[in-house]
Every structure is written in structure tokens, then in C-alpha cells.
Amino acid sequence: MNKIEHLGIAVRDIDAANSLYEKLLGVAPYKQEKVESEAVITSFFKVGESKIELLASTKEDGPIGKFIAKKGEGIHHIAFDVDDIEKELDRLEKEGFQIINKTPKSGADNKLVAFLHPKSANGVLIELCQEKK
């Protein structure tokens, strides 16, 4: 793993959250996009080397909608940048981590993504990200 790629924050209202984070960070989001497969709208902020991803559900029964209904708004996941996502998934599975997505899928911000189950990572949802080539 190279670095923390971003922190994902679940929000109810993407526009209100964008406004709040613009004030907090002093910058506007550099990208907003809809990811149909995950039923979310994402908004990305960059401050120095760090990125924040805001996630708002487009469906109540989508992953983020369910998360907010259960836990409320807040940190949803930590994403790590990797060079070879398939190799890293194999390594982590051998180390005993429970893999949610054995096959990486297309995610936001031009990334291939896969997730590790929180039950195998002290309650934290881990996302692996590899830049699409």
C-alpha cells in the first residue's frame, strides 16, 4: 500500500455537505460524479496530498443510504492507494482479511476499487484503489 488515498464520509445532502466542507477546507470540490453501481453521488476535495470523498446516497436502500440509516452521517471508509489491486487482494486474503469484492470494479475518480469487510479490520471498511490505466 502506497498511501491513504482518501477518507470517505457519508452525508445525507451532498449540496449542504459541499458547502460545509468548502468553508472548512477553504477550497471547492474538484470533482463531483454519480456512480450508478453504488447508488451514490460523490464529491471530492483535495487539500495538499490529502483527499476527502463525500458520499450521498441516490437510493434509501443503497449502501450509503443503509449506512446512514444505521449509523448516521460520518466516516464511512478509509481508502488506500495500491499499484496492483489484484495482487494486493490476494495478499490480504492470504493474511486472513475478508474480501467483499474479489474482482475489482470501476469506482469514482478514475479508480478500480475493492473493499475489505469491516469485521476483519477492527470495524473499519477498507477500500483499495488503483488508478485506471
C-alpha positions in Angstrom: 0.0 0.0 0.0 1.4 3.4 -1.0 -0.6 5.9 1.0 -4.1 6.8 2.3 -5.9 7.7 -1.0 -8.9 9.3 0.7 -11.3 9.3 3.6 -14.9 8.6 2.6 -17.6 10.5 4.6 -21.3 9.5 4.3 -23.6 12.5 4.1 -27.4 13.0 3.7 -27.3 16.0 1.5 -24.4 16.5 -1.0 -25.1 20.2 -1.6 -25.2 21.0 2.1 -22.1 18.9 2.8 -20.2 20.5 -0.1 -21.0 24.0 1.3 -19.8 22.9 4.8 -16.5 21.4 3.5 -15.8 24.3 1.2 -16.0 26.6 4.3 -14.0 24.1 6.4 -11.2 23.4 3.9 -11.2 26.7 2.0 -11.4 25.0 -1.4 -14.2 23.9 -3.7 -14.6 20.2 -4.7 -12.5 19.4 -7.7 -14.9 16.7 -8.9 -18.5 15.5 -8.4 -19.8 12.4 -10.1 -22.6 9.9 -9.9 -21.7 6.2 -9.5 -24.8 4.3 -10.6 -23.4 0.9 -9.4 -23.1 2.1 -5.9 -26.2 4.4 -5.9 -24.1 7.4 -4.8 -23.1 10.9 -5.8 -19.6 11.6 -4.8 -17.8 14.9 -4.3 -14.0 15.1 -3.9 -11.9 17.7 -2.1 -8.2 17.9 -2.2 -6.0 19.6 0.5 -2.3 19.2 -0.1 -1.8 15.4 -0.6 -5.0 14.5 1.2 -8.4 13.9 -0.3 -11.9 13.7 1.2 -14.7 12.0 -0.6 -18.3 12.9 0.3 -20.9 10.2 -0.5 -24.6 10.8 -0.7 -27.0 8.0 -1.5 -29.3 8.3 -4.5 -31.5 5.5 -3.1 -32.6 4.8 0.5 -31.7 1.1 0.1 -28.2 1.8 -1.4 -25.1 1.1 0.6 -24.7 4.7 1.8 -28.4 5.0 2.5 -28.3 1.9 4.6 -25.1 3.1 6.4 -26.7 6.4 7.3 -29.9 4.8 8.5 -27.9 2.5 10.8 -25.1 4.8 12.0 -25.8 8.3 10.8 -23.5 10.6 8.9 -19.8 10.3 9.4 -16.7 8.5 8.3 -17.7 5.6 6.1 -14.3 4.2 4.9 -10.6 4.6 4.6 -9.2 4.1 1.1 -5.6 3.1 0.3 -3.8 3.6 -3.0 -2.2 0.4 -4.4 -0.1 -0.3 -7.5 -1.7 -3.7 -8.3 -5.1 -4.2 -6.7 -5.5 -7.8 -7.7 -2.1 -8.7 -6.2 -3.0 -6.8 -3.0 -6.4 -8.5 -2.7 -4.6 -11.9 -3.0 -2.1 -10.9 -0.3 -4.7 -9.6 2.1 -6.9 -12.7 1.6 -4.0 -14.9 2.5 -3.4 -12.7 5.6 -7.0 -13.6 6.7 -8.9 -10.5 5.6 -12.5 -11.0 4.4 -12.7 -9.6 0.9 -16.1 -8.1 -0.2 -15.1 -7.7 -3.9 -12.8 -10.4 -5.1 -12.9 -8.8 -8.5 -12.1 -5.0 -8.6 -14.8 -2.8 -10.1 -15.0 0.6 -11.6 -15.3 3.4 -8.9 -15.3 7.1 -8.7 -12.3 9.4 -9.6 -11.0 7.1 -12.4 -10.2 4.2 -10.0 -10.6 0.4 -9.8 -11.8 -0.4 -6.3 -12.4 -3.3 -4.0 -13.4 -3.4 -0.3 -12.4 -5.4 2.8 -15.1 -6.3 5.2 -15.1 -4.2 8.5 -15.4 -7.4 10.5 -11.9 -8.4 9.5 -10.4 -4.9 10.0 -11.5 -3.8 13.6 -14.8 -2.4 12.4 -13.3 -0.2 9.6 -14.4 -0.6 6.0 -11.2 -0.6 3.9 -11.2 0.4 0.2 -8.3 -0.4 -2.1 -7.9 2.0 -5.1 -5.8 1.6 -8.2 -5.7 4.3 -10.9 -7.2 3.0 -14.1 -4.7 2.7 -16.9 
